[in-house]
Amino acid sequence: MRTALVRTPGPRRARAQHEAYVEVLAGAGFAIRRLAPVGDGDDAVFVGDTAVVCGDRAVLARPGAPERAAEVAGTAEALGDLGLEVRTLDGACVMEGGDVLQTADALYVGRSARTDDEALCLLPPLLPARRVVGVKVAGVPHLRSAMAALPDGSLLGVPDLIDTSGLPGLRVAPEPSGAAVVALGGDHLLLAAGAPRTAALLRADGWRVTTVDIGEFEARDGTVGRLSLLV
């Protein structure tokens, strides 16, 4: 699995890219809430890993890395302040939000080094409104690094990185970074600037696409979805 740094990110450039990303979300109508920095871990910026939000309920992640537990606590407080019902996973399972991809009627859950089969079994009673489908992942840290769900329910991804046997009509993303998409509302999608062919494909299909440079975060296997938690 690709977990090693591609290169060392530059802090100044990373901050600028993060601000540009936040501006896109604000411009799309999202109210921005910034969480306090946690420890010295570089992964704390990937707030999308820390919970799964489904309607008015949130399920907190159970990261395998102990140092990320404080990140989850900060997310739990913020979600509670927003009035969401916050639930936790029992047992000794591991799960990260980057492995949970939602459509209107399903949760596709990555079976990866970051999310195990125990978590897959515990999610259905916590989020009963959607059926849970396990998807084996290889070559990337999370499912949402290899597959995206568009607002119309269609799936876009990289077949070489996931088990496609249980996936209905997966469309192939022209480049790996195009497999990560954030729905901004209506027909508006956000993609990384490193996926120009995917952006062109989606525009040709009638989607309104905004791209943002997150190259410094992609150096740590980051995606547009891992940098935020949309509620």
Number of C-alpha atoms within 10 A of each C-alpha: 12 12 11 9 11 12 10 10 16 12 10 10 14 16 12 14 18 19 12 15 21 20 14 17 18 12 11 14 11 15 12 12 10 10 14 10 13 18 11 8 11 12 17 21 18 20 22 23 29 29 27 26 22 17 11 12 18 21 21 23 29 26 21 17 9 8 14 19 15 15 25 21 15 16 21 23 12 15 21 13 10 11 10 18 15 18 16 15 17 11 10 10 19 21 30 28 29 27 30 26 21 22 17 13 11 17 22 25 29 32 25 24 17 21 27 20 15 16 21 21 12 15 19 15 10 14 20 10 14 18 16 20 18 21 20 17 27 19 15 18 22 32 32 27 27 27 29 28 22 18 19 10 13 13 20 22 27 22 17 13 19 22 16 16 10 12 13 9 10 18 15 17 24 18 14 20 25 28 26 25 26 22 17 20 11 10 13 16 21 22 25 25 18 18 20 16 14 24 25 14 14 17 14 10 9 11 17 15 19 16 18 18 19 23 19 22 24 18 17 18 19 22 27 26 24 23 20 21 18 17 15
